[in-house]
Amino acid sequence: MNLFYTLLYYFQKRGFEVCRRIAERLGIRARVVRTSFIYLTFVTIGFGFALYLFLAFWLKIKDLIYTKRTSVFDL
């Protein structure tokens, strides 16, 4: 049972970051975005999950490219 909670904590910590960032951008609750992805996955037989993985990958690449620099000398 401890393994289950460890896995659950890992997904909550890292996996839901995509939903939170999308929700902040749209100005809605992250919970609504999560449930939308779940319903989309069931309705379209996996397309929602594929879209979620694509957005997670895109946000990771965006974070690597566009980093906030505090000074001109942080190049």
mmCIF file of the N, C-alpha and C atoms, coordinates in Angstrom:
data_MODEL
# 
_entry.id   MODEL 
# 
loop_
_atom_site.group_PDB 
_atom_site.id 
_atom_site.type_symbol 
_atom_site.label_atom_id 
_atom_site.label_alt_id 
_atom_site.label_comp_id 
_atom_site.label_asym_id 
_atom_site.label_entity_id 
_atom_site.label_seq_id 
_atom_site.pdbx_PDB_ins_code 
_atom_site.Cartn_x 
_atom_site.Cartn_y 
_atom_site.Cartn_z 
_atom_site.occupancy 
_atom_site.B_iso_or_equiv 
_atom_site.pdbx_formal_charge 
_atom_site.auth_seq_id 
_atom_site.auth_comp_id 
_atom_site.auth_asym_id 
_atom_site.auth_atom_id 
_atom_site.pdbx_PDB_model_num 
ATOM 1   N N  . MET A 1 1  ? 0.824   -1.187 0.000   1.00 0.00 ? 1  MET A N  1 
ATOM 2   C CA . MET A 1 1  ? 0.000   0.000  0.000   1.00 0.00 ? 1  MET A CA 1 
ATOM 3   C C  . MET A 1 1  ? 0.868   1.250  0.000   1.00 0.00 ? 1  MET A C  1 
ATOM 4   N N  . ASN A 1 2  ? 2.049   1.157  0.615   1.00 0.00 ? 2  ASN A N  1 
ATOM 5   C CA . ASN A 1 2  ? 2.948   2.300  0.652   1.00 0.00 ? 2  ASN A CA 1 
ATOM 6   C C  . ASN A 1 2  ? 3.436   2.644  -0.750  1.00 0.00 ? 2  ASN A C  1 
ATOM 7   N N  . LEU A 1 3  ? 3.658   1.638  -1.591  1.00 0.00 ? 3  LEU A N  1 
ATOM 8   C CA . LEU A 1 3  ? 4.074   1.860  -2.968  1.00 0.00 ? 3  LEU A CA 1 
ATOM 9   C C  . LEU A 1 3  ? 3.002   2.624  -3.742  1.00 0.00 ? 3  LEU A C  1 
ATOM 10  N N  . PHE A 1 4  ? 1.746   2.309  -3.473  1.00 0.00 ? 4  PHE A N  1 
ATOM 11  C CA . PHE A 1 4  ? 0.636   2.993  -4.123  1.00 0.00 ? 4  PHE A CA 1 
ATOM 12  C C  . PHE A 1 4  ? 0.648   4.481  -3.786  1.00 0.00 ? 4  PHE A C  1 
ATOM 13  N N  . TYR A 1 5  ? 0.825   4.819  -2.529  1.00 0.00 ? 5  TYR A N  1 
ATOM 14  C CA . TYR A 1 5  ? 0.840   6.220  -2.123  1.00 0.00 ? 5  TYR A CA 1 
ATOM 15  C C  . TYR A 1 5  ? 2.080   6.950  -2.639  1.00 0.00 ? 5  TYR A C  1 
ATOM 16  N N  . THR A 1 6  ? 3.185   6.249  -2.730  1.00 0.00 ? 6  THR A N  1 
ATOM 17  C CA . THR A 1 6  ? 4.393   6.850  -3.296  1.00 0.00 ? 6  THR A CA 1 
ATOM 18  C C  . THR A 1 6  ? 4.185   7.174  -4.771  1.00 0.00 ? 6  THR A C  1 
ATOM 19  N N  . LEU A 1 7  ? 3.585   6.246  -5.505  1.00 0.00 ? 7  LEU A N  1 
ATOM 20  C CA . LEU A 1 7  ? 3.293   6.468  -6.911  1.00 0.00 ? 7  LEU A CA 1 
ATOM 21  C C  . LEU A 1 7  ? 2.266   7.575  -7.090  1.00 0.00 ? 7  LEU A C  1 
ATOM 22  N N  . LEU A 1 8  ? 1.250   7.588  -6.257  1.00 0.00 ? 8  LEU A N  1 
ATOM 23  C CA . LEU A 1 8  ? 0.229   8.629  -6.316  1.00 0.00 ? 8  LEU A CA 1 
ATOM 24  C C  . LEU A 1 8  ? 0.834   10.009 -6.046  1.00 0.00 ? 8  LEU A C  1 
ATOM 25  N N  . TYR A 1 9  ? 1.704   10.094 -5.057  1.00 0.00 ? 9  TYR A N  1 
ATOM 26  C CA . TYR A 1 9  ? 2.355   11.357 -4.736  1.00 0.00 ? 9  TYR A CA 1 
ATOM 27  C C  . TYR A 1 9  ? 3.231   11.826 -5.897  1.00 0.00 ? 9  TYR A C  1 
ATOM 28  N N  . TYR A 1 10 ? 3.928   10.903 -6.549  1.00 0.00 ? 10 TYR A N  1 
ATOM 29  C CA . TYR A 1 10 ? 4.777   11.255 -7.686  1.00 0.00 ? 10 TYR A CA 1 
ATOM 30  C C  . TYR A 1 10 ? 3.947   11.873 -8.815  1.00 0.00 ? 10 TYR A C  1 
ATOM 31  N N  . PHE A 1 11 ? 2.810   11.238 -9.144  1.00 0.00 ? 11 PHE A N  1 
ATOM 32  C CA . PHE A 1 11 ? 1.976   11.768 -10.214 1.00 0.00 ? 11 PHE A CA 1 
ATOM 33  C C  . PHE A 1 11 ? 1.317   13.084 -9.834  1.00 0.00 ? 11 PHE A C  1 
ATOM 34  N N  . GLN A 1 12 ? 0.950   13.231 -8.577  1.00 0.00 ? 12 GLN A N  1 
ATOM 35  C CA . GLN A 1 12 ? 0.363   14.493 -8.149  1.00 0.00 ? 12 GLN A CA 1 
ATOM 36  C C  . GLN A 1 12 ? 1.387   15.610 -8.192  1.00 0.00 ? 12 GLN A C  1 
ATOM 37  N N  . LYS A 1 13 ? 2.609   15.303 -7.838  1.00 0.00 ? 13 LYS A N  1 
ATOM 38  C CA . LYS A 1 13 ? 3.660   16.320 -7.799  1.00 0.00 ? 13 LYS A CA 1 
ATOM 39  C C  . LYS A 1 13 ? 4.088   16.740 -9.199  1.00 0.00 ? 13 LYS A C  1 
ATOM 40  N N  . ARG A 1 14 ? 4.227   15.796 -10.104 1.00 0.00 ? 14 ARG A N  1 
ATOM 41  C CA . ARG A 1 14 ? 4.771   16.103 -11.422 1.00 0.00 ? 14 ARG A CA 1 
ATOM 42  C C  . ARG A 1 14 ? 3.738   16.061 -12.540 1.00 0.00 ? 14 ARG A C  1 
ATOM 43  N N  . GLY A 1 15 ? 2.806   15.166 -12.454 1.00 0.00 ? 15 GLY A N  1 
ATOM 44  C CA . GLY A 1 15 ? 1.850   14.992 -13.546 1.00 0.00 ? 15 GLY A CA 1 
ATOM 45  C C  . GLY A 1 15 ? 0.791   16.057 -13.625 1.00 0.00 ? 15 GLY A C  1 
ATOM 46  N N  . PHE A 1 16 ? 0.352   16.568 -12.499 1.00 0.00 ? 16 PHE A N  1 
ATOM 47  C CA . PHE A 1 16 ? -0.718  17.548 -12.511 1.00 0.00 ? 16 PHE A CA 1 
ATOM 48  C C  . PHE A 1 16 ? -0.211  18.957 -12.755 1.00 0.00 ? 16 PHE A C  1 
ATOM 49  N N  . GLU A 1 17 ? 1.080   19.119 -12.904 1.00 0.00 ? 17 GLU A N  1 
ATOM 50  C CA . GLU A 1 17 ? 1.651   20.432 -13.187 1.00 0.00 ? 17 GLU A CA 1 
ATOM 51  C C  . GLU A 1 17 ? 1.140   20.973 -14.518 1.00 0.00 ? 17 GLU A C  1 
ATOM 52  N N  . VAL A 1 18 ? 0.937   20.096 -15.472 1.00 0.00 ? 18 VAL A N  1 
ATOM 53  C CA . VAL A 1 18 ? 0.431   20.500 -16.784 1.00 0.00 ? 18 VAL A CA 1 
ATOM 54  C C  . VAL A 1 18 ? -0.967  21.079 -16.639 1.00 0.00 ? 18 VAL A C  1 
ATOM 55  N N  . CYS A 1 19 ? -1.813  20.403 -15.912 1.00 0.00 ? 19 CYS A N  1 
ATOM 56  C CA . CYS A 1 19 ? -3.187  20.880 -15.720 1.00 0.00 ? 19 CYS A CA 1 
ATOM 57  C C  . CYS A 1 19 ? -3.207  22.206 -14.967 1.00 0.00 ? 19 CYS A C  1 
ATOM 58  N N  . ARG A 1 20 ? -2.354  22.339 -13.984 1.00 0.00 ? 20 ARG A N  1 
ATOM 59  C CA . ARG A 1 20 ? -2.321  23.577 -13.204 1.00 0.00 ? 20 ARG A CA 1 
ATOM 60  C C  . ARG A 1 20 ? -1.897  24.751 -14.076 1.00 0.00 ? 20 ARG A C  1 
ATOM 61  N N  . ARG A 1 21 ? -0.883  24.549 -14.915 1.00 0.00 ? 21 ARG A N  1 
ATOM 62  C CA . ARG A 1 21 ? -0.405  25.635 -15.764 1.00 0.00 ? 21 ARG A CA 1 
ATOM 63  C C  . ARG A 1 21 ? -1.418  26.006 -16.842 1.00 0.00 ? 21 ARG A C  1 
ATOM 64  N N  . ILE A 1 22 ? -2.099  25.025 -17.387 1.00 0.00 ? 22 ILE A N  1 
ATOM 65  C CA . ILE A 1 22 ? -3.146  25.311 -18.372 1.00 0.00 ? 22 ILE A CA 1 
ATOM 66  C C  . ILE A 1 22 ? -4.287  26.063 -17.707 1.00 0.00 ? 22 ILE A C  1 
ATOM 67  N N  . ALA A 1 23 ? -4.651  25.653 -16.504 1.00 0.00 ? 23 ALA A N  1 
ATOM 68  C CA . ALA A 1 23 ? -5.737  26.314 -15.783 1.00 0.00 ? 23 ALA A CA 1 
ATOM 69  C C  . ALA A 1 23 ? -5.373  27.755 -15.431 1.00 0.00 ? 23 ALA A C  1 
ATOM 70  N N  . GLU A 1 24 ? -4.144  27.986 -15.028 1.00 0.00 ? 24 GLU A N  1 
ATOM 71  C CA . GLU A 1 24 ? -3.723  29.362 -14.746 1.00 0.00 ? 24 GLU A CA 1 
ATOM 72  C C  . GLU A 1 24 ? -3.796  30.219 -15.995 1.00 0.00 ? 24 GLU A C  1 
ATOM 73  N N  . ARG A 1 25 ? -3.408  29.658 -17.118 1.00 0.00 ? 25 ARG A N  1 
ATOM 74  C CA . ARG A 1 25 ? -3.438  30.404 -18.387 1.00 0.00 ? 25 ARG A CA 1 
ATOM 75  C C  . ARG A 1 25 ? -4.867  30.749 -18.790 1.00 0.00 ? 25 ARG A C  1 
ATOM 76  N N  . LEU A 1 26 ? -5.790  29.792 -18.578 1.00 0.00 ? 26 LEU A N  1 
ATOM 77  C CA . LEU A 1 26 ? -7.182  30.006 -18.961 1.00 0.00 ? 26 LEU A CA 1 
ATOM 78  C C  . LEU A 1 26 ? -7.996  30.725 -17.893 1.00 0.00 ? 26 LEU A C  1 
ATOM 79  N N  . GLY A 1 27 ? -7.471  30.772 -16.674 1.00 0.00 ? 27 GLY A N  1 
ATOM 80  C CA . GLY A 1 27 ? -8.180  31.448 -15.592 1.00 0.00 ? 27 GLY A CA 1 
ATOM 81  C C  . GLY A 1 27 ? -9.295  30.614 -14.979 1.00 0.00 ? 27 GLY A C  1 
ATOM 82  N N  . ILE A 1 28 ? -9.145  29.286 -15.003 1.00 0.00 ? 28 ILE A N  1 
ATOM 83  C CA . ILE A 1 28 ? -10.143 28.401 -14.401 1.00 0.00 ? 28 ILE A CA 1 
ATOM 84  C C  . ILE A 1 28 ? -9.454  27.500 -13.388 1.00 0.00 ? 28 ILE A C  1 
ATOM 85  N N  . ARG A 1 29 ? -10.237 26.682 -12.705 1.00 0.00 ? 29 ARG A N  1 
ATOM 86  C CA . ARG A 1 29 ? -9.673  25.762 -11.715 1.00 0.00 ? 29 ARG A CA 1 
ATOM 87  C C  . ARG A 1 29 ? -8.962  24.604 -12.393 1.00 0.00 ? 29 ARG A C  1 
ATOM 88  N N  . ALA A 1 30 ? -7.905  24.136 -11.753 1.00 0.00 ? 30 ALA A N  1 
ATOM 89  C CA . ALA A 1 30 ? -7.156  23.001 -12.286 1.00 0.00 ? 30 ALA A CA 1 
ATOM 90  C C  . ALA A 1 30 ? -7.999  21.733 -12.252 1.00 0.00 ? 30 ALA A C  1 
ATOM 91  N N  . ARG A 1 31 ? -8.878  21.646 -11.304 1.00 0.00 ? 31 ARG A N  1 
ATOM 92  C CA . ARG A 1 31 ? -9.746  20.470 -11.187 1.00 0.00 ? 31 ARG A CA 1 
ATOM 93  C C  . ARG A 1 31 ? -10.634 20.298 -12.422 1.00 0.00 ? 31 ARG A C  1 
ATOM 94  N N  . VAL A 1 32 ? -11.109 21.408 -12.961 1.00 0.00 ? 32 VAL A N  1 
ATOM 95  C CA . VAL A 1 32 ? -11.935 21.362 -14.166 1.00 0.00 ? 32 VAL A CA 1 
ATOM 96  C C  . VAL A 1 32 ? -11.119 20.865 -15.354 1.00 0.00 ? 32 VAL A C  1 
ATOM 97  N N  . VAL A 1 33 ? -9.878  21.308 -15.448 1.00 0.00 ? 33 VAL A N  1 
ATOM 98  C CA . VAL A 1 33 ? -9.019  20.871 -16.551 1.00 0.00 ? 33 VAL A CA 1 
ATOM 99  C C  . VAL A 1 33 ? -8.720  19.381 -16.428 1.00 0.00 ? 33 VAL A C  1 
ATOM 100 N N  . ARG A 1 34 ? -8.447  18.902 -15.211 1.00 0.00 ? 34 ARG A N  1 
ATOM 101 C CA . ARG A 1 34 ? -8.171  17.471 -15.008 1.00 0.00 ? 34 ARG A CA 1 
ATOM 102 C C  . ARG A 1 34 ? -9.361  16.613 -15.406 1.00 0.00 ? 34 ARG A C  1 
ATOM 103 N N  . THR A 1 35 ? -10.536 16.987 -14.937 1.00 0.00 ? 35 THR A N  1 
ATOM 104 C CA . THR A 1 35 ? -11.718 16.186 -15.282 1.00 0.00 ? 35 THR A CA 1 
ATOM 105 C C  . THR A 1 35 ? -12.024 16.257 -16.769 1.00 0.00 ? 35 THR A C  1 
ATOM 106 N N  . SER A 1 36 ? -11.733 17.380 -17.403 1.00 0.00 ? 36 SER A N  1 
ATOM 107 C CA . SER A 1 36 ? -11.934 17.478 -18.847 1.00 0.00 ? 36 SER A CA 1 
ATOM 108 C C  . SER A 1 36 ? -11.023 16.515 -19.593 1.00 0.00 ? 36 SER A C  1 
ATOM 109 N N  . PHE A 1 37 ? -9.767  16.409 -19.158 1.00 0.00 ? 37 PHE A N  1 
ATOM 110 C CA . PHE A 1 37 ? -8.858  15.451 -19.783 1.00 0.00 ? 37 PHE A CA 1 
ATOM 111 C C  . PHE A 1 37 ? -9.330  14.016 -19.545 1.00 0.00 ? 37 PHE A C  1 
ATOM 112 N N  . ILE A 1 38 ? -9.842  13.732 -18.375 1.00 0.00 ? 38 ILE A N  1 
ATOM 113 C CA . ILE A 1 38 ? -10.334 12.378 -18.090 1.00 0.00 ? 38 ILE A CA 1 
ATOM 114 C C  . ILE A 1 38 ? -11.519 12.041 -18.977 1.00 0.00 ? 38 ILE A C  1 
ATOM 115 N N  . TYR A 1 39 ? -12.499 12.945 -19.075 1.00 0.00 ? 39 TYR A N  1 
ATOM 116 C CA . TYR A 1 39 ? -13.668 12.696 -19.923 1.00 0.00 ? 39 TYR A CA 1 
ATOM 117 C C  . TYR A 1 39 ? -13.271 12.603 -21.391 1.00 0.00 ? 39 TYR A C  1 
ATOM 118 N N  . LEU A 1 40 ? -12.362 13.460 -21.823 1.00 0.00 ? 40 LEU A N  1 
ATOM 119 C CA . LEU A 1 40 ? -11.910 13.420 -23.206 1.00 0.00 ? 40 LEU A CA 1 
ATOM 120 C C  . LEU A 1 40 ? -11.221 12.100 -23.527 1.00 0.00 ? 40 LEU A C  1 
ATOM 121 N N  . THR A 1 41 ? -10.486 11.574 -22.562 1.00 0.00 ? 41 THR A N  1 
ATOM 122 C CA . THR A 1 41 ? -9.812  10.290 -22.768 1.00 0.00 ? 41 THR A CA 1 
ATOM 123 C C  . THR A 1 41 ? -10.818 9.159  -22.925 1.00 0.00 ? 41 THR A C  1 
ATOM 124 N N  . PHE A 1 42 ? -11.861 9.147  -22.090 1.00 0.00 ? 42 PHE A N  1 
ATOM 125 C CA . PHE A 1 42 ? -12.857 8.082  -22.198 1.00 0.00 ? 42 PHE A CA 1 
ATOM 126 C C  . PHE A 1 42 ? -13.694 8.202  -23.469 1.00 0.00 ? 42 PHE A C  1 
ATOM 127 N N  . VAL A 1 43 ? -14.036 9.408  -23.843 1.00 0.00 ? 43 VAL A N  1 
ATOM 128 C CA . VAL A 1 43 ? -14.898 9.602  -25.008 1.00 0.00 ? 43 VAL A CA 1 
ATOM 129 C C  . VAL A 1 43 ? -14.159 9.292  -26.305 1.00 0.00 ? 43 VAL A C  1 
ATOM 130 N N  . THR A 1 44 ? -12.923 9.730  -26.402 1.00 0.00 ? 44 THR A N  1 
ATOM 131 C CA . THR A 1 44 ? -12.194 9.584  -27.666 1.00 0.00 ? 44 THR A CA 1 
ATOM 132 C C  . THR A 1 44 ? -11.211 8.417  -27.664 1.00 0.00 ? 44 THR A C  1 
ATOM 133 N N  . ILE A 1 45 ? -11.289 7.586  -26.661 1.00 0.00 ? 45 ILE A N  1 
ATOM 134 C CA . ILE A 1 45 ? -10.477 6.373  -26.568 1.00 0.00 ? 45 ILE A CA 1 
ATOM 135 C C  . ILE A 1 45 ? -8.977  6.691  -26.648 1.00 0.00 ? 45 ILE A C  1 
ATOM 136 N N  . GLY A 1 46 ? -8.523  7.533  -25.770 1.00 0.00 ? 46 GLY A N  1 
ATOM 137 C CA . GLY A 1 46 ? -7.095  7.774  -25.645 1.00 0.00 ? 46 GLY A CA 1 
ATOM 138 C C  . GLY A 1 46 ? -6.576  9.074  -26.207 1.00 0.00 ? 46 GLY A C  1 
ATOM 139 N N  . PHE A 1 47 ? -7.377  9.808  -26.961 1.00 0.00 ? 47 PHE A N  1 
ATOM 140 C CA . PHE A 1 47 ? -6.883  11.045 -27.549 1.00 0.00 ? 47 PHE A CA 1 
ATOM 141 C C  . PHE A 1 47 ? -6.566  12.087 -26.474 1.00 0.00 ? 47 PHE A C  1 
ATOM 142 N N  . GLY A 1 48 ? -7.362  12.150 -25.425 1.00 0.00 ? 48 GLY A N  1 
ATOM 143 C CA . GLY A 1 48 ? -7.118  13.106 -24.348 1.00 0.00 ? 48 GLY A CA 1 
ATOM 144 C C  . GLY A 1 48 ? -5.792  12.848 -23.652 1.00 0.00 ? 48 GLY A C  1 
ATOM 145 N N  . PHE A 1 49 ? -5.474  11.577 -23.450 1.00 0.00 ? 49 PHE A N  1 
ATOM 146 C CA . PHE A 1 49 ? -4.205  11.235 -22.814 1.00 0.00 ? 49 PHE A CA 1 
ATOM 147 C C  . PHE A 1 49 ? -3.038  11.592 -23.722 1.00 0.00 ? 49 PHE A C  1 
ATOM 148 N N  . ALA A 1 50 ? -3.186  11.352 -25.008 1.00 0.00 ? 50 ALA A N  1 
ATOM 149 C CA . ALA A 1 50 ? -2.134  11.725 -25.962 1.00 0.00 ? 50 ALA A CA 1 
ATOM 150 C C  . ALA A 1 50 ? -1.958  13.236 -26.002 1.00 0.00 ? 50 ALA A C  1 
ATOM 151 N N  . LEU A 1 51 ? -3.055  13.973 -25.956 1.00 0.00 ? 51 LEU A N  1 
ATOM 152 C CA . LEU A 1 51 ? -2.987  15.432 -25.921 1.00 0.00 ? 51 LEU A CA 1 
ATOM 153 C C  . LEU A 1 51 ? -2.305  15.907 -24.649 1.00 0.00 ? 51 LEU A C  1 
ATOM 154 N N  . TYR A 1 52 ? -2.622  15.273 -23.533 1.00 0.00 ? 52 TYR A N  1 
ATOM 155 C CA . TYR A 1 52 ? -1.992  15.619 -22.259 1.00 0.00 ? 52 TYR A CA 1 
ATOM 156 C C  . TYR A 1 52 ? -0.480  15.399 -22.306 1.00 0.00 ? 52 TYR A C  1 
ATOM 157 N N  . LEU A 1 53 ? -0.042  14.277 -22.845 1.00 0.00 ? 53 LEU A N  1 
ATOM 158 C CA . LEU A 1 53 ? 1.388   13.997 -22.956 1.00 0.00 ? 53 LEU A CA 1 
ATOM 159 C C  . LEU A 1 53 ? 2.078   14.992 -23.891 1.00 0.00 ? 53 LEU A C  1 
ATOM 160 N N  . PHE A 1 54 ? 1.411   15.354 -24.976 1.00 0.00 ? 54 PHE A N  1 
ATOM 161 C CA . PHE A 1 54 ? 1.976   16.344 -25.887 1.00 0.00 ? 54 PHE A CA 1 
ATOM 162 C C  . PHE A 1 54 ? 2.132   17.693 -25.196 1.00 0.00 ? 54 PHE A C  1 
ATOM 163 N N  . LEU A 1 55 ? 1.130   18.122 -24.447 1.00 0.00 ? 55 LEU A N  1 
ATOM 164 C CA . LEU A 1 55 ? 1.218   19.401 -23.735 1.00 0.00 ? 55 LEU A CA 1 
ATOM 165 C C  . LEU A 1 55 ? 2.287   19.369 -22.650 1.00 0.00 ? 55 LEU A C  1 
ATOM 166 N N  . ALA A 1 56 ? 2.429   18.247 -21.976 1.00 0.00 ? 56 ALA A N  1 
ATOM 167 C CA . ALA A 1 56 ? 3.481   18.124 -20.963 1.00 0.00 ? 56 ALA A CA 1 
ATOM 168 C C  . ALA A 1 56 ? 4.848   18.248 -21.599 1.00 0.00 ? 56 ALA A C  1 
ATOM 169 N N  . PHE A 1 57 ? 5.035   17.600 -22.728 1.00 0.00 ? 57 PHE A N  1 
ATOM 170 C CA . PHE A 1 57 ? 6.307   17.686 -23.444 1.00 0.00 ? 57 PHE A CA 1 
ATOM 171 C C  . PHE A 1 57 ? 6.562   19.110 -23.917 1.00 0.00 ? 57 PHE A C  1 
ATOM 172 N N  . TRP A 1 58 ? 5.538   19.769 -24.460 1.00 0.00 ? 58 TRP A N  1 
ATOM 173 C CA . TRP A 1 58 ? 5.672   21.131 -24.965 1.00 0.00 ? 58 TRP A CA 1 
ATOM 174 C C  . TRP A 1 58 ? 6.016   22.109 -23.842 1.00 0.00 ? 58 TRP A C  1 
ATOM 175 N N  . LEU A 1 59 ? 5.376   21.982 -22.698 1.00 0.00 ? 59 LEU A N  1 
ATOM 176 C CA . LEU A 1 59 ? 5.673   22.870 -21.569 1.00 0.00 ? 59 LEU A CA 1 
ATOM 177 C C  . LEU A 1 59 ? 7.083   22.652 -21.050 1.00 0.00 ? 59 LEU A C  1 
ATOM 178 N N  . LYS A 1 60 ? 7.552   21.418 -21.059 1.00 0.00 ? 60 LYS A N  1 
ATOM 179 C CA . LYS A 1 60 ? 8.917   21.135 -20.614 1.00 0.00 ? 60 LYS A CA 1 
ATOM 180 C C  . LYS A 1 60 ? 9.936   21.780 -21.547 1.00 0.00 ? 60 LYS A C  1 
ATOM 181 N N  . ILE A 1 61 ? 9.715   21.670 -22.848 1.00 0.00 ? 61 ILE A N  1 
ATOM 182 C CA . ILE A 1 61 ? 10.608  22.288 -23.821 1.00 0.00 ? 61 ILE A CA 1 
ATOM 183 C C  . ILE A 1 61 ? 10.559  23.808 -23.692 1.00 0.00 ? 61 ILE A C  1 
ATOM 184 N N  . LYS A 1 62 ? 9.378   24.363 -23.510 1.00 0.00 ? 62 LYS A N  1 
ATOM 185 C CA . LYS A 1 62 ? 9.233   25.808 -23.356 1.00 0.00 ? 62 LYS A CA 1 
ATOM 186 C C  . LYS A 1 62 ? 9.980   26.305 -22.125 1.00 0.00 ? 62 LYS A C  1 
ATOM 187 N N  . ASP A 1 63 ? 9.914   25.558 -21.043 1.00 0.00 ? 63 ASP A N  1 
ATOM 188 C CA . ASP A 1 63 ? 10.630  25.943 -19.829 1.00 0.00 ? 63 ASP A CA 1 
ATOM 189 C C  . ASP A 1 63 ? 12.145  25.891 -20.021 1.00 0.00 ? 63 ASP A C  1 
ATOM 190 N N  . LEU A 1 64 ? 12.610  24.951 -20.816 1.00 0.00 ? 64 LEU A N  1 
ATOM 191 C CA . LEU A 1 64 ? 14.040  24.861 -21.069 1.00 0.00 ? 64 LEU A CA 1 
ATOM 192 C C  . LEU A 1 64 ? 14.538  26.008 -21.945 1.00 0.00 ? 64 LEU A C  1 
ATOM 193 N N  . ILE A 1 65 ? 13.711  26.450 -22.872 1.00 0.00 ? 65 ILE A N  1 
ATOM 194 C CA . ILE A 1 65 ? 14.122  27.507 -23.793 1.00 0.00 ? 65 ILE A CA 1 
ATOM 195 C C  . ILE A 1 65 ? 13.963  28.888 -23.175 1.00 0.00 ? 65 ILE A C  1 
ATOM 196 N N  . TYR A 1 66 ? 12.802  29.135 -22.606 1.00 0.00 ? 66 TYR A N  1 
ATOM 197 C CA . TYR A 1 66 ? 12.510  30.449 -22.032 1.00 0.00 ? 66 TYR A CA 1 
ATOM 198 C C  . TYR A 1 66 ? 12.692  30.424 -20.525 1.00 0.00 ? 66 TYR A C  1 
ATOM 199 N N  . THR A 1 67 ? 13.890  30.638 -20.068 1.00 0.00 ? 67 THR A N  1 
ATOM 200 C CA . THR A 1 67 ? 14.137  30.715 -18.635 1.00 0.00 ? 67 THR A CA 1 
ATOM 201 C C  . THR A 1 67 ? 14.185  32.170 -18.228 1.00 0.00 ? 67 THR A C  1 
ATOM 202 N N  . LYS A 1 68 ? 13.689  32.462 -17.054 1.00 0.00 ? 68 LYS A N  1 
ATOM 203 C CA . LYS A 1 68 ? 13.691  33.833 -16.567 1.00 0.00 ? 68 LYS A CA 1 
ATOM 204 C C  . LYS A 1 68 ? 15.077  34.158 -16.035 1.00 0.00 ? 68 LYS A C  1 
ATOM 205 N N  . ARG A 1 69 ? 15.621  35.216 -16.534 1.00 0.00 ? 69 ARG A N  1 
ATOM 206 C CA . ARG A 1 69 ? 16.941  35.659 -16.079 1.00 0.00 ? 69 ARG A CA 1 
ATOM 207 C C  . ARG A 1 69 ? 16.762  36.911 -15.249 1.00 0.00 ? 69 ARG A C  1 
ATOM 208 N N  . THR A 1 70 ? 17.454  36.966 -14.143 1.00 0.00 ? 70 THR A N  1 
ATOM 209 C CA . THR A 1 70 ? 17.315  38.117 -13.255 1.00 0.00 ? 70 THR A CA 1 
ATOM 210 C C  . THR A 1 70 ? 18.222  39.257 -13.645 1.00 0.00 ? 70 THR A C  1 
ATOM 211 N N  . SER A 1 71 ? 19.237  38.988 -14.436 1.00 0.00 ? 71 SER A N  1 
ATOM 212 C CA . SER A 1 71 ? 20.201  40.011 -14.769 1.00 0.00 ? 71 SER A CA 1 
ATOM 213 C C  . SER A 1 71 ? 20.710  39.813 -16.183 1.00 0.00 ? 71 SER A C  1 
ATOM 214 N N  . VAL A 1 72 ? 21.341  40.831 -16.702 1.00 0.00 ? 72 VAL A N  1 
ATOM 215 C CA . VAL A 1 72 ? 21.932  40.745 -18.036 1.00 0.00 ? 72 VAL A CA 1 
ATOM 216 C C  . VAL A 1 72 ? 23.113  39.795 -18.039 1.00 0.00 ? 72 VAL A C  1 
ATOM 217 N N  . PHE A 1 73 ? 23.771  39.655 -16.905 1.00 0.00 ? 73 PHE A N  1 
ATOM 218 C CA . PHE A 1 73 ? 24.980  38.849 -16.828 1.00 0.00 ? 73 PHE A CA 1 
ATOM 219 C C  . PHE A 1 73 ? 24.693  37.367 -16.584 1.00 0.00 ? 73 PHE A C  1 
ATOM 220 N N  . ASP A 1 74 ? 23.438  36.936 -16.614 1.00 0.00 ? 74 ASP A N  1 
ATOM 221 C CA . ASP A 1 74 ? 23.085  35.533 -16.394 1.00 0.00 ? 74 ASP A CA 1 
ATOM 222 C C  . ASP A 1 74 ? 23.084  34.718 -17.684 1.00 0.00 ? 74 ASP A C  1 
ATOM 223 N N  . LEU A 1 75 ? 23.735  35.173 -18.691 1.00 0.00 ? 75 LEU A N  1 
ATOM 224 C CA . LEU A 1 75 ? 23.783  34.452 -19.965 1.00 0.00 ? 75 LEU A CA 1 
ATOM 225 C C  . LEU A 1 75 ? 24.677  33.295 -19.814 1.00 0.00 ? 75 LEU A C  1 
# 
